[in-house]
Amino acid sequence: MDSGELKLDLGCFVSGLEFSSQVTAEVIGKPNASFFEQGAAMLGLNVSDIIMIGDDVESDIGGSMAAGAQGILVRTGKFRDSDENHPKVKPTFIADNLRHAVEIILKS
């Protein structure tokens, strides 16, 4: 459950490991473009052929769109009202939930 308090994510731990080992980590998860490119390739698709549905405006939507996909931000989970006016990430669509996202895709 989310207590509404700030929490540490992996970034600070990766930075600590990089510093102590003197080795630069290779990020292979979201929002890295290779994450989306490899996923699309595994499906035999180009990134431009996929639509990412997610609740994290930066990692899910920003990452996928930077890689060349479309992005549907859902107003569930990590979503915050301020995500709709993110200064850098402008989702292709915004949906109330997963069902609504699927309806948007089917109408497109």
C-alpha positions in Angstrom: 0.0 0.0 0.0 1.1 3.5 -0.7 1.4 5.6 2.5 1.9 8.8 0.4 5.4 9.2 1.8 8.5 9.6 -0.4 10.3 6.3 -1.1 13.7 5.5 -2.5 13.8 3.7 -5.9 16.6 1.8 -7.4 18.5 4.8 -8.7 20.3 5.6 -5.5 21.4 2.0 -4.9 22.7 1.7 -8.5 24.6 4.9 -8.1 26.2 3.6 -4.9 27.2 0.3 -6.5 28.7 2.2 -9.5 30.7 4.4 -7.1 32.0 1.6 -5.0 32.8 -0.7 -7.9 34.1 2.0 -10.2 32.0 0.4 -13.0 29.2 2.1 -14.9 25.9 0.2 -14.8 24.0 -0.5 -18.1 20.4 0.3 -17.5 18.2 -2.2 -19.3 14.7 -1.5 -17.9 12.2 1.3 -18.4 12.6 4.1 -19.5 15.6 3.0 -21.5 14.7 2.7 -25.2 16.4 -0.7 -25.5 13.7 -2.1 -23.2 10.9 -1.2 -25.6 13.0 -2.1 -28.7 13.7 -5.6 -27.4 10.1 -6.1 -26.4 8.9 -5.1 -29.9 11.5 -7.2 -31.6 10.5 -10.3 -29.5 7.0 -9.8 -31.0 8.3 -9.3 -34.5 7.2 -5.6 -34.5 8.8 -2.2 -34.8 8.6 0.1 -31.8 6.4 2.4 -33.9 3.9 -0.4 -34.2 3.2 -0.7 -30.4 1.2 1.2 -27.9 2.4 1.3 -24.3 -0.3 1.5 -21.6 1.0 2.5 -18.2 0.4 4.5 -15.1 3.9 6.0 -14.8 4.1 9.1 -17.0 7.9 9.1 -17.1 9.0 5.5 -17.2 6.1 3.9 -19.0 4.8 6.6 -21.2 7.9 8.9 -21.6 10.2 6.0 -22.1 8.0 4.3 -24.7 7.3 7.5 -26.6 11.0 8.4 -26.7 11.7 5.0 -28.2 9.1 5.7 -30.9 5.9 4.1 -29.6 2.6 5.6 -28.7 1.7 5.9 -25.1 -1.6 5.7 -23.2 -1.4 7.0 -19.6 -4.1 5.4 -17.3 -5.4 7.2 -14.3 -4.7 4.3 -12.0 -1.9 3.2 -9.7 1.0 5.6 -9.8 -0.9 8.2 -11.7 -1.2 11.7 -10.2 -3.4 14.5 -11.5 -0.3 16.5 -12.2 0.8 13.8 -14.7 -1.7 15.2 -17.2 0.3 18.4 -17.5 3.8 16.9 -17.3 6.3 19.4 -18.6 8.1 17.0 -20.9 5.9 13.9 -21.5 2.7 14.4 -23.6 0.9 11.0 -23.8 -0.8 10.1 -27.1 -4.0 9.5 -25.0 -5.1 9.5 -21.4 -7.5 6.9 -20.2 -9.5 6.4 -17.0 -8.4 2.7 -16.7 -7.2 -0.3 -18.7 -10.7 -1.0 -20.2 -10.9 2.6 -21.4 -7.4 2.4 -22.9 -8.4 -0.7 -24.9 -11.6 1.1 -26.1 -9.4 3.9 -27.3 -7.1 1.5 -29.2 -10.0 -0.3 -30.8 -11.6 3.0 -32.0 -8.3 4.2 -33.5 
